[in-house]
Amino acid sequence: MSAPQTRALTAWGRSSRTVSRSWRVASADDARAAMLNAGPQGVIARGFARSYGDVCLNDGGDVLDLTALDAIESFDVETGVLRCQAGASYDAIVRHTLPLGWLPPVCPGTAVVSMGGAVANDVHGKNQHVSGSVGDHVDWLELLLPDGTVRRVSPDDDPELFDATIGGIGLTGVILALQLRLARVPSNAMELEEVRIPDLDTFLERVHAAEREHPYVVGWIDALTRGRHLGRGILELGRHAEQPVREPLGMAVGVPFEFPTWVLNRHTVRSFNAAYYRRVPAGGRRRRIHVGRFLFPLDAIHRWNRMYGRAGVYQFQCVVPFADGRRAIVALMEEIVRSRGASFLAVLKSMSRPSRGMLSFPMPGFTLALDFPRRAHTRALVERLHDIALRHGGRVYLAKDACLTPERLRAMYPQVDRFRAVLRRIDPQGRMQSDMSRRLDLGPAPP
């Protein structure tokens, strides 16, 4: 292992900029040495840093770069059981397994995510209502504990530690490897149906109805509309196709520089949203596309986060229970319009399955994700959205968060004390730390 380097680090949202001692590790021994040599600010693991806030940042502390720990150790083409190191990406796994008729059962919106990061944030996808989150498909994890020992944990071997690690934002130790059960697919293609939806009530009704027939359901909504057009958007319904398509050419389009602050405002975003809504014909359309284009839409443009300028972006994602879901989403969208927030990435889905992770995001309800260019007023807007979600029984996704407070976290996540008790058992000295853990007061619970 090479000597650590002091590096300026940020995450995909670029709302926080930090300086840390970065260790590039390629083996369990490397990770152990870095862990045991961490300074007083502790250590956190880091993959491709596609989380938006500060979950993978540790200002003034140590960071373990696991992207070189990326081997696919084995894959059983008969059963779909995959063993890989934590730095292996979705992109590498899909390239390896899709030609053999298998796909990760749960995929986030980008393939540039490490499997260790996926488990630590318990990622979900467009099929959460049938497949849950990634933690539901993990057989075991190889975990480097804060004291330097390595253990294989599973639902049968220390289930408390397993449940704390799934969605545990990297605070139970360093995930080194894992075993994942993949899903069989008939081809490399998806049958995609796109439908224009005129308003929010129609949207929520169609989402529920579509989930009975389609394994993949996701909607884009225009977050700047109001009145009778509030919540208009496009609903995408997908299922795996029997017939394949040609592999797409590599995407070379990228954002070459940071946009000036004035480019993204409510007027330009309103124009974009209107054009995006009309890209689908009034009568809808059906087509067959490569699974990568459907599952990983955030990879269509490289370095797209530069569009938000140097100040970065705050992303907000919440889930609110079905019982109060409509009122919650109306309140959220009305607050955005009232505050003149400009979001052209507004995604609406539903969830049906809670996760076993103590800090995992999924629970039954509607989930809404929006992004906002970071401005002087944006943090206050996001905090108001937190309060609206909380009033309606909802919670915020930690992988996207940069603004939550400890008080709101405890109200949203009832298992926080159980999680901290696990940390007290395995990390009484608080060796695992991040900017997020300090902001949310997620250290080990006192005896």
HELIX and SHEET records of a PDB file:
HELIX    1   1 ALA A   28  LEU A   36  1                                   9    
HELIX    2   2 TYR A   90  THR A   97  1                                   8    
HELIX    3   3 LEU A   98  LEU A  100  5                                   3    
HELIX    4   4 MET A  115  ALA A  120  1                                   6    
HELIX    5   5 GLN A  128  SER A  131  1                                   4    
HELIX    6   6 VAL A  134  HIS A  137  5                                   4    
HELIX    7   7 PRO A  159  THR A  165  1                                   7    
HELIX    8   8 LEU A  200  GLU A  211  1                                  12    
HELIX    9   9 GLY A  227  HIS A  229  5                                   3    
HELIX   10  10 THR A  261  VAL A  263  5                                   3    
HELIX   11  11 ARG A  266  TYR A  277  1                                  12    
HELIX   12  12 VAL A  291  LEU A  295  1                                   5    
HELIX   13  13 PRO A  297  ASP A  299  5                                   3    
HELIX   14  14 TRP A  304  TYR A  308  5                                   5    
HELIX   15  15 PHE A  322  ASP A  324  5                                   3    
HELIX   16  16 GLY A  325  SER A  339  1                                  15    
HELIX   17  17 THR A  378  ARG A  391  1                                  14    
HELIX   18  18 LEU A  398  LYS A  400  5                                   3    
HELIX   19  19 PRO A  406  MET A  412  1                                   7    
HELIX   20  20 VAL A  416  ILE A  426  1                                  11    
HELIX   21  21 ASP A  435  ARG A  439  1                                   5    
SHEET    1   A 4 GLN A   5  THR A  10  0                                        
SHEET    2   A 4 ARG A  17  ARG A  24 -1                                        
SHEET    3   A 4 ASP A  62  ASP A  65  1                                        
SHEET    4   A 4 VAL A  43  ARG A  46  1                                        
SHEET    1   B 5 ILE A  72  PHE A  75  0                                        
SHEET    2   B 5 VAL A  81  GLN A  85 -1                                        
SHEET    3   B 5 VAL A 174  ARG A 181 -1                                        
SHEET    4   B 5 VAL A 138  LEU A 144 -1                                        
SHEET    5   B 5 VAL A 150  VAL A 153 -1                                        
SHEET    1   C 2 TRP A 102  LEU A 103  0                                        
SHEET    2   C 2 ALA A 183  ARG A 184 -1                                        
SHEET    1   D 8 ARG A 285  HIS A 290  0                                        
SHEET    2   D 8 ALA A 189  ILE A 197 -1                                        
SHEET    3   D 8 GLY A 233  HIS A 240 -1                                        
SHEET    4   D 8 TYR A 216  ILE A 221 -1                                        
SHEET    5   D 8 ALA A 346  MET A 351 -1                                        
SHEET    6   D 8 GLY A 365  PRO A 373 -1                                        
SHEET    7   D 8 VAL A 313  VAL A 320 -1                                        
SHEET    8   D 8 ARG A 395  VAL A 396 -1                                        
END                                                                             
